[in-house]
Amino acid sequence: MKTQIVLSGVGGQGLISTGEIIGQAASIYENGYATLAAAYGSETRGTFTKSDVIVSDEPISYPNVNTPDVILCLAQVAYNRYADRCAEHTLVFYDTELVTPAAQGKGVFIGYPFKQMGIEMGNMAVANTIALGAILKRTGMLKRDSVVEAISAYFAAKPKVIGINIQALDAGLALE
């Protein structure tokens, strides 16, 4: 099975690190295949950012996402950029407080207040990890334990960040 994912928003929302965690979970901890292509503005924070991630159980011959199976939009500018790339089957995850989807938009819309949930957890920066949990629950593309291992490895130099990110992942997995 191959899943094409676009993680989009603005700089500072952790979308590139989320893409790296997905890729590590798939390739290292589940012995699958993954590619990551990222783009971001030179200013780092506040400019458009995206990660294209492909996860597959077979080798990947082309690293760019053609028709996304999943799109995460954590900013209106991100949604506006990708709205026309959605197919009927595309799962469009979005932050309900930051993004207003088009009334006639294609795809299956799944909205939660990711940023607000992060604030309530004590760290706004984990909105991306909450969203990752919601994506995993809906798609089943990776096992929770693989993602926890990838989070732990990715943030090994920042042990205090590991716990809050695992809590955030579980909060996303618990969403209905």
N, C-alpha and C positions, 0 to 999 in steps of 0.2 A: 504494500500500500504506500502511496506517495501523497504527502500533504504539502501544499504550497501555501506559505504564510507570509503576510506583509504586516510588520509591526510599525506603526507610524504615529508621529506626533511632533513634538518640538524637542530641541536639545535640552538635556537635563532630566528627562523622564525615564532614563534607563533602558531605552529600547534596544540599543546595540548590545548592552550587557544581557538583556533578556534573550536576544537572538543567539548570543554566544552560549548561554546556559542551555537553551533548547538544543543547539548543535552538539554540545558536549554530552548532554543526557542521551541523545539519540546515538551518537557515534561511539562514545566511550563506554557508557553504562548499559546500553541496550544492543551494542554491536551492530548497529544499523549504519545508515549513511546520512550525511547532512552537508548542506552548503549554506554559506552566509555571504550575502552581499549587502554592504551598508553604505548609506550616504547621509551626510550631515553638513550643515552650514559651518563655515570657518569660525563663527563666533561662539560655538559650542552650545550655549544656553539660549533658548528662545527662538531659534531658527528651525526650519523644517528638518526632521530627522526620520530615517526609516531603516529598517532591516528587512531584507528579503531572506527568508529561511525556507529551505526545502528539506523535509525529513522523509526518508524512504527506506524500505527494506531491501531495495536493489540499488546498484550503482546509479549515480545521477550523471547524466551526460551533458546537461545544460544547466548552469547555476542560477539563471535568472527566473523569477516567477513570471509565468505567462498569464494564466488565469488563476487568481488566488482562490484557495479553498477556505482560507481564514484571513480576515483583515481585522487588525486591532487599530482603532482610531482614538487617540488620547487628546486630540486637538481638532478644532473645526477645519483648520488648514489641511490637515491630514485627510480628513474625510472628503473634503472638496477635491483633493488631488486624486483620490482613488475611487470615488463613487461610480465613475463610468467604467471601471475595470471589473466591477462585480458581475458575477453570473447569478442565475437564479439560485444555485446551490451554495453560493458563498455565504459563510457565516461572518457577519459583520458585528464584531464586538466594539462597543463604544462607551465612553464616559457620558452618562446622562446629563451631567452638569456642564460639560464642556463642548458637547457635540449635538447638533440638531440634524438628524438624517433627513434627506429629501423625502417628501411624501410619496413620490412615485419611484423611489429608489429600488434597484434590484437587490436581491439577496435576502437572507434571513437576519433580521436585526435583533441583537441581544445587548441590551443596555443595562449598566449598573453604575452607581456613583463611585467609581474606583478611587478617585482622588480623595473624596470625603471619607471613604472607608479607611484609607491610609492615614488620614488626619486623626480619625477616631482611634486608630491603633497606636498613635503617637509618632508616626513617621510618614509624612506625605510621599516620600520617595519610594514607598513600596507599592504604590498604585499599579505599577507595571507587573509586579509579582502576583498581586491579587488577580489582575486580568489574566495572567498566565494560568493560574489555578482554574479560573472560569473556562478558559479555552481547553485545558486538559480534561475537565469534567465533560464538556460537550463533545469533544472529538475522540477522546481515549487514545490520542496519538502517542503518548508516552506514559510510563508508569510513574506514580508519585515518588517512589523510592529512588528512581533514576534521576529525577529532577532535584530531589533533596541532596543526593550525592554531588550533582553538578553545582548546585548552589554552594555547598560546603567547600568544594574545591575552588570554585571561582572566587569566593570571599575568604579563602584561607588566611590571608594576611590581615583580615578585619573580622576577628571572631565574633565581635558584638553584633555585626550585621547579619551573621548567619541565622541566628535565632529569630529575629524579626522577619526575615525573608521567608523562613519556613512557616511561621505563623501566618504570614500574608498568603503564601501558597495555599495553606489549608483553609483560610477564609474564602479564597476564590473557589476552591473545590467544594465548599459547603453551600455555595450560592444555588438557589433554585431557579 
